[in-house]
Amino acid sequence: MRRCSETFEAEMTPAEQEFLQSLIRDRNFTGPHLEIGTAAGGTLCHMMTCFKDQTRPKFVVVDRMTYFPHQQETVQENLRRHGLDPRTVEFRTQTSAQAFRDAQQSKDQFDFMLIDASHKILAVMADLRWTRLLSVGGLCCFHDYSPRFPGVKLSIDRFLSQHDNYEIVDVVDTLLALRKTGVCSSGEVSLLDSAYSLAMYVPLEVDRKLAKWRNSKKKVA
Ligand SMILES: C[S@@+](CC[C@H](N)C(=O)[O-])C[C@H]1O[C@@H](n2cnc3c(N)ncnc32)[C@H](O)[C@@H]1O
């Protein structure tokens, strides 16, 4: 069982939560805000409470809601505990990949994004496509941007090396904030990027499983 399913807490450090809230408050965007991967909704509540009910922009959550049993009900209960009405959140209970296809077709645009779903390289590279739907001047935050999560780190470093229309705002603990400074002429994730993530997937999974095995051996010893 995931700890947050009982504590309702955000899966972020206090410094990351503070940073996220300061970004949201300072920019005070009026366009839609998106969270991809919400767990128990702890961070969602922190983000939404940056606004008064009357002025809060639309919040969209994409999550397949299989992180723990009754995940969506837990998120809704968490919102209520924070004085937030769950009916004001647009839940897209889908995989990020399916939700992206739908959002692209509907020509959705977001002023603020928090991407924190699967940390595997194939998924992170695919999630980077969401930045295509970010308004110019908008912010995109990525959680677990750290060598501990090579799938996240490698994908984003590659992305940044190829796109000069994104600038780093700051990194606090493992929360990275990027600002989109202009439209991307060639599309955010190319076929080569997808091929790179496919090629890296197996070696990274082998590394991850070996590290897990070594840790379990250490615990037994
Ligand atoms: C690390 S947790 C998110 C933590 C949350 N942002 C917070 O700060 O508390 C990852 C979440 O992503 C969701 N998720 C993982 N892979 C996904 C996918 N491919 N599509 C949609 N949601 C996914 C899981 O269900 C889970 O709720």
The ligand as an SDF file (V2000), in Angstrom:
LIG
                    3D

 27 29  0  0  0  0  0  0  0  0999 V2000
    4.6630    9.7130   -8.1830 C   0  0  0  0  0  0  0  0  0  0  0  0
    2.9210    9.6220   -8.1990 S   0  0  0  0  0  0  0  0  0  0  0  0
    2.4330   11.3040   -8.3090 C   0  0  0  0  0  0  0  0  0  0  0  0
    2.6930   12.1080   -7.0760 C   0  0  0  0  0  0  0  0  0  0  0  0
    1.9430   13.4140   -6.9780 C   0  0  0  0  0  0  0  0  0  0  0  0
    2.2340   14.2950   -8.0950 N   0  0  0  0  0  0  0  0  0  0  0  0
    2.2810   14.1280   -5.6880 C   0  0  0  0  0  0  0  0  0  0  0  0
    3.0870   15.0780   -5.7220 O   0  0  0  0  0  0  0  0  0  0  0  0
    1.7640   13.7300   -4.6300 O   0  0  0  0  0  0  0  0  0  0  0  0
    2.6300    9.0130   -9.8110 C   0  0  0  0  0  0  0  0  0  0  0  0
    1.1940    9.0110  -10.2660 C   0  0  0  0  0  0  0  0  0  0  0  0
    1.2030    8.8520  -11.6740 O   0  0  0  0  0  0  0  0  0  0  0  0
    0.2020    7.9700  -12.0840 C   0  0  0  0  0  0  0  0  0  0  0  0
    0.6770    7.3260  -13.3320 N   0  0  0  0  0  0  0  0  0  0  0  0
    1.7840    6.5570  -13.4920 C   0  0  0  0  0  0  0  0  0  0  0  0
    1.9160    6.1980  -14.7810 N   0  0  0  0  0  0  0  0  0  0  0  0
    0.8810    6.7730  -15.4490 C   0  0  0  0  0  0  0  0  0  0  0  0
    0.4670    6.7800  -16.8090 C   0  0  0  0  0  0  0  0  0  0  0  0
    1.1680    6.1370  -17.7460 N   0  0  0  0  0  0  0  0  0  0  0  0
   -0.6360    7.4650  -17.1550 N   0  0  0  0  0  0  0  0  0  0  0  0
   -1.3580    8.1360  -16.1970 C   0  0  0  0  0  0  0  0  0  0  0  0
   -1.0130    8.1660  -14.8980 N   0  0  0  0  0  0  0  0  0  0  0  0
    0.0910    7.4940  -14.5210 C   0  0  0  0  0  0  0  0  0  0  0  0
    0.0350    6.9960  -10.9200 C   0  0  0  0  0  0  0  0  0  0  0  0
   -1.2610    6.4390  -10.9130 O   0  0  0  0  0  0  0  0  0  0  0  0
    0.3070    7.9070   -9.7390 C   0  0  0  0  0  0  0  0  0  0  0  0
   -0.8860    8.4500   -9.2420 O   0  0  0  0  0  0  0  0  0  0  0  0
  1  2  1  0
  2  3  1  0
  2 10  1  0
  3  4  1  0
  4  5  1  0
  5  6  1  0
  5  7  1  0
  7  8  2  0
  7  9  1  0
 10 11  1  0
 11 12  1  0
 11 26  1  0
 12 13  1  0
 13 14  1  0
 13 24  1  0
 14 15  1  0
 14 23  1  0
 15 16  2  0
 16 17  1  0
 17 18  1  0
 17 23  2  0
 18 19  1  0
 18 20  2  0
 20 21  1  0
 21 22  2  0
 22 23  1  0
 24 25  1  0
 24 26  1  0
 26 27  1  0
M  CHG  2   2   1   9  -1
M  END
$$$$
